Amino acid sequence: MTHSWTESPAPIDESTMRMGMYEEELRKFNWSLLILEVILFAVGLMNLYSATGVQDKSMGLYKQQLIWFGIGMGITGLVLLVHYSVLSRVAYVIYFANLLLLVAVLVAGKATLGAKRWIGFGGLRIQPSEFMKLSLVICLAKYFENDRTVGGMGFRDIILPTLLAALPAALVMLQPDLGTALIILLTFGTMMLFLKIKPRIILAIAICGAIALPVVYQFGLKPYQRQRIVSFIDPMADPKGSGYNSIQSMIAVGSGQLVGKGYRKGTQSQLNFLPEHHTDFIFSVFSEEWGFVGCMVLVGLYLAFMLNGMSVAYQSHDKFGILLALGIMTIFFWHIFINMGMVMGLLPIVGVPLPFMSYGGSSLMTSLVCVAILTNIANKKFMF
Amino acid sequence: MAFLGQEEQIREFQDRFRYLYAALFIALGILISRMVFLQVLQGDRMREWSEKNRIKRVKVASPRGMIFDRNKTLLIDNRPAFDLEIIPQYLRESKQTQQVVARLSKLIGMPEKEILDTLERARNQPSFMPVKIKTDLTRDEVAKVESWRIDMPGVEVRQEIKRTNVHGEVASHLLGYIGEINSAELPIVNKTSVTKYELGDGIGKFGLEQRLERILRGVDGEELKEVDALGRIKLDSSKGRVPGNMESKPAVPGKNLVLTLDQDLQLAANKAFGDHIGSVVAIDPRSGEILAMLSRPSFDPTEFSRGISPALWNKLLTNPNHPLRDKTLQDHYSPGSTFKVLTAIAGLEEGVIDEKTTFTCTGNMRFGNRTYHCWSKHGHGNMNVVSAITQSCDVFFYKVAQKLKSVDQIAKWSNLLGLGRKTGIDLAREIPGLIPTEEWKRKRFNQPWNDGETLSVAIGQSFVLTTTLQLANAYAAIANGGTLYKPFIVKQTETYEGQVIQQTKPELLSKIDFPARDIALVKQGLWGVVNTPHGTAFHSRLPGMDFAGKTGTAQIIRLSADKLYGKCETWKFADRHNALFAGFAPQENPVIAVAVIVEHGCHGSSAATPIAKAIIKTYLQKYFPDLYGEKVLAARLKELKAATPPKPVKPVQEEAEDIVPENNERLPPATELPPALPPRPAVGPADLPELEE
C-alpha cells in the first residue's frame, strides 16, 4: 500500500516544477509523518486482527479497516497534489457543507445503540461528526488567518469563533455523541488559548463554566451520560452495570503487566469481557496483550508523531499553515489523551476513538486526511 | 488595538509553542504514570482479577457415601441425573429472554409460561445464581440442549449425582431421604459443620441420611473452567490457560455405611406386610443388631432427593396414616397380650408365683366392685404360668397383679427389659412409650393409683404403651435370657474404597440375672403359643422351626358390650383392633426376635403372626441352611412324622375376644409425643385398649 503510494508523483506544484529539481524535491520531501502513520496503522491493524478474531459482531472487521486505509491513501495522494492554501479558499464552504451533513444525520441518519451518527451514501456509511473536527479547524484557521489582534482577544473577538464551534458541537450533542462534541470544544478551546485571550475573559469563562457545569450536568446530559460520569467517580458502585466497562477495561490494561499476555492471548478481549473492544477500547486490547513495554512503544510512536506534527506547525511559514497544522495536532492530541485516559479509568467513558488503532472508517479517513494535509504543509514550507 | 505583520505574529506564535510542548509532556506523563500504576504496581492484582473473570470455579459435587446392607447389597446409590438451569444474569434483554425461553420450551417440552414463572419466582435472588428449570432431563433432552447452547446464553445443563434408593420403598423411614438445604437450615447447620453448605446442596433430611449426615457427606471439589463474558464454558480451552496457582480440587466422597439390615429379610417383611398399616422390627438377640425395620405406609425416598413435587408432598402430609412417621419408634401402641410375659416375669421375680402356682380361670374374676373378664367366656380352668402364657389367660394375670404389691413391680421389670424408656438407638425422634407407676399417675393426673388399673396393666392395657422397637428388643432380651442390648443399625462405616473405619460393637443396656428356671418357664409358655394346639398362634406354626412368641389384640376405641362380641372385620376400618405379635426363633439359642404391629389388623394371630412367621422363616433358611434348608427341613419332618403318629388336633377357636366393660371410666391415656411430630392421629391407641384374646 505504502509502496505504491511512494511511486506516485505526489509533491507536484507549479512553482516547483523545474527540470532537474524533481528528484531534489523528492529528496527533500518530509516523509516522517507518513511513515509514522503507516507504522501506527500497521500496529493498529495487527491489534485489530487480534481484537476482531473474537467470536462476536466485530469478527473479521480488520479487513474492512484495511480497505478504508487503501481508500484513505488514495485520498492522501490527491491531497498532496493540491497546495494547502486552496483549503483557505474553500474553508467556509467545507465548514457549512459539513454542518449541513450534521443536520442531515439528525434528520435522516441511521441509528446504532440509540444514537444517530451515520448517514448513508450509496453503500457507504459515513459519520460526518468525525470530519467536522477537521472542518472546524480549517474554518478557524481561515478565520484567524487575517486576524491582527494584539494583546489577547476581548469578549467581542471571541463571539463569532465561539459560534463557529458551538454550532457543530451542539449538533453533534444532539445525535448524541458526547465524545466528539467534547473533542470539538476542546480543540476550539486549545486553539483559542493559543491565539491568546485576555486573562479576564478566561477568568470570566472559568467562573461561568463553574456555575453552568451543574446545570448542564442536570439538564444538558442524557441519563446514561450522567451515569457514565457517576460510574467514573465510583466505578465499584455498580460493577456489573454502569461501572462494568470501566472496570473491565482497567483490569485488561493492568493484567497486561510488564510484558503482556501475548498476542491474541488477551483473555479480557478474547473472552468478551471487554466491551467495544474493537473501537473505543482497542487500547485495552493492546495493553493486555503487550503489557507496559508494548504501551511504552506505542506511546513513543504517538509522541514521535505528535512532535513531528507540531514541528510542521512550528516551521510553517504562514499563519494559515500554522493554525491548520496546530489545529490538526490538537485534534490528535485530545483523541489520544481522552481515549487512553478513559480506557485506564482516568476519565469518564466517552466515545472517543484512538487514531489509527480504533476500528472505524470515518475516523481513520479523517486521520489519514489530517496527516495528508500536515505533510502537504510540511512540504510547502520552503516554496514560499 | 495594534496590528502586527504576519512575520511578527508567526514569531509570537512560535514563542507560544513551548506551552504546547509542556502540555503535551505533562499529558503523556499522566498517561504513563497511570500505566505504571495499573500495569506495574497493580499488575498482579489486575491479573488476578482477570483470571477470576475468566476462570469459573465449577463445583464438583462429591458423591455421598453409599449405604449397604449387612451382606454388602447396595441399598442407596448415587446415580447421575441432569438438571437444566438458567443463569438470569445472561438474559439481559427481555427479547433475548423470550427467544431463549421459546427455544428451550421446544427442546425440553415444557410450556413457556412455566419456565417464565420459574424465572419470575427467582427474581429476588442474585441474578448470577442459577435457577433450576427442570430436573431429570433425559439423555435426549441433554443432547438437544447442548447442541443449541451457543444460542442460549445462560442456559446450562448441570450433571448431578442423585440419591437413588435401589429398591424403591424399602426401609424408607430408616434410610430416610435427602433434600436441598433451605435458607432457614443453612445458618444452623453451617454453625457446626466444618465444610460449609451452600444453597442448592443436598442434606439428609430424614432417617439415617439425616442422622449420619456427617459421615455420608463428602467434601465437594472444584474444577477450573474458562468462561467467556456470557458465562459459556469454553470447550477448547487448553489446560495451559488455567494458571498453575489455581488448581482444581478433587471431590472427596463420603463414607459408606454398612447396615445391620438384611435386604432379603427386609424384602420378605415388605412382601408379608403387604398393604397393611403398621410396623415391623427384627433384631438379633445376640447383639442388638436390627435385621429388618419396616414402617407402613411409606414413601419413595428417591422422589425427595430429586425435588419432590408439592402435590406429592401434600399427599404425604395429609395422609391420615402418617407415611412420614417411622412407626417403629415414633409411634407407640398398647402392647395388649404381648405384655403378659412381663407380668409373668414380674410375678416370678417378685416371688408371688412360681412354676407350681396355679389359678383357676372361670372366665371372669371379681375385683372390688367390678367383674374382670377373661377372653375365654367359659374360662380356661386350672392355669399355671406356662399354660397361662400359651393360652393368654387373662384371669391368671389378673391374679398375679392382685398378688403383686404394686403396679410399680410390673414397671420395674418392664423398665429392666427396656420398656417405658428409649432404647437409645441412633435414630431421630424415638419416643419412650409408657409404663405407668403410681408416682407417674399422681404426677400426671394428680390422682392416686387405682388397684383395678394394675389388673389392666397386667394384660398390657390401661396406660401401657410400647413402640414396636421396644417390644422387639424386650423379646430379644427374654430370648437370650436377660441381656438387653442397645439396638443398632450401622454395622460399620467404610471408606469409599471399602476400608473399614469404624465398627459398631454391641452395647449392653442391662443384664438381668434371671434364674434359668424362670426364663425357661416364660419361654416354654411362648413356645406353646405357636407350637401347641391350645396356643393362640398355632395356625402359624412352622413345622421343623420352633419359633416362639405371643400374639396380642388391642382394642383402640371404646365399644359397647354387644358390639365387642361382633366380628371385628365388619367394623369401620378405623375402629378395628390393632394386631400384634412379638416373638423369637429358635427356642434354643435364638438368633432373631421380631415384633409386628398391624394397625386395625383385628387379630394378632391372623394379621400379625404370619408376617413374623415369614420373616423368621426367611431368616433361618438364609443363615442356617444346614439346619433349616428346605431339604433338611423336609427330611426332619419325615422323621418326626414317623416317630409320632399325628394326633388329631383340636382346632383352636379362631379368635375369641372378651371384654372388660367395667374399665370404661378409665382416664384418658397419656400420650407423650415429642413436639416435633404432628398431632396424634384420631385413630391409634388414643382410647384405651380393652380387648384381649
Boltz contact constraints between the chains, C-beta under 6 A:
constraints:
  - contact:
      token1: [A, 148]
      token2: [B, 3]
      max_distance: 6.0
  - contact:
      token1: [A, 148]
      token2: [B, 4]
      max_distance: 6.0
  - contact:
      token1: [A, 150]
      token2: [B, 2]
      max_distance: 6.0
  - contact:
      token1: [A, 150]
      token2: [B, 4]
      max_distance: 6.0
  - contact:
      token1: [A, 194]
      token2: [B, 16]
      max_distance: 6.0
  - contact:
      token1: [A, 251]
      token2: [B, 46]
      max_distance: 6.0
  - contact:
      token1: [A, 251]
      token2: [B, 49]
      max_distance: 6.0
  - contact:
      token1: [A, 251]
      token2: [B, 50]
      max_distance: 6.0
  - contact:
      token1: [A, 253]
      token2: [B, 38]
      max_distance: 6.0
  - contact:
      token1: [A, 254]
      token2: [B, 38]
      max_distance: 6.0
  - contact:
      token1: [A, 254]
      token2: [B, 39]
      max_distance: 6.0
  - contact:
      token1: [A, 254]
      token2: [B, 42]
      max_distance: 6.0
  - contact:
      token1: [A, 254]
      token2: [B, 43]
      max_distance: 6.0
  - contact:
      token1: [A, 254]
      token2: [B, 46]
      max_distance: 6.0
  - contact:
      token1: [A, 255]
      token2: [B, 46]
      max_distance: 6.0
  - contact:
      token1: [A, 255]
      token2: [B, 47]
      max_distance: 6.0
  - contact:
      token1: [A, 255]
      token2: [B, 50]
      max_distance: 6.0
  - contact:
      token1: [A, 256]
      token2: [B, 39]
      max_distance: 6.0
  - contact:
      token1: [A, 257]
      token2: [B, 39]
      max_distance: 6.0
  - contact:
      token1: [A, 257]
      token2: [B, 43]
      max_distance: 6.0
  - contact:
      token1: [A, 257]
      token2: [B, 47]
      max_distance: 6.0
  - contact:
      token1: [A, 267]
      token2: [B, 50]
      max_distance: 6.0
  - contact:
      token1: [A, 267]
      token2: [B, 54]
      max_distance: 6.0
  - contact:
      token1: [A, 268]
      token2: [B, 50]
      max_distance: 6.0
  - contact:
      token1: [A, 271]
      token2: [B, 54]
      max_distance: 6.0
  - contact:
      token1: [A, 271]
      token2: [B, 228]
      max_distance: 6.0
  - contact:
      token1: [A, 272]
      token2: [B, 228]
      max_distance: 6.0
  - contact:
      token1: [A, 272]
      token2: [B, 229]
      max_distance: 6.0
  - contact:
      token1: [A, 273]
      token2: [B, 53]
      max_distance: 6.0
  - contact:
      token1: [A, 273]
      token2: [B, 229]
      max_distance: 6.0
  - contact:
      token1: [A, 292]
      token2: [B, 35]
      max_distance: 6.0
  - contact:
      token1: [A, 292]
      token2: [B, 39]
      max_distance: 6.0
  - contact:
      token1: [A, 292]
      token2: [B, 40]
      max_distance: 6.0
  - contact:
      token1: [A, 295]
      token2: [B, 35]
      max_distance: 6.0
  - contact:
      token1: [A, 306]
      token2: [B, 24]
      max_distance: 6.0
  - contact:
      token1: [A, 314]
      token2: [B, 14]
      max_distance: 6.0
  - contact:
      token1: [A, 314]
      token2: [B, 17]
      max_distance: 6.0
  - contact:
      token1: [A, 319]
      token2: [B, 6]
      max_distance: 6.0
  - contact:
      token1: [A, 322]
      token2: [B, 13]
      max_distance: 6.0
  - contact:
      token1: [A, 337]
      token2: [B, 27]
      max_distance: 6.0
  - contact:
      token1: [A, 340]
      token2: [B, 31]
      max_distance: 6.0
  - contact:
      token1: [A, 344]
      token2: [B, 34]
      max_distance: 6.0
  - contact:
      token1: [A, 344]
      token2: [B, 38]
      max_distance: 6.0
  - contact:
      token1: [A, 346]
      token2: [B, 34]
      max_distance: 6.0
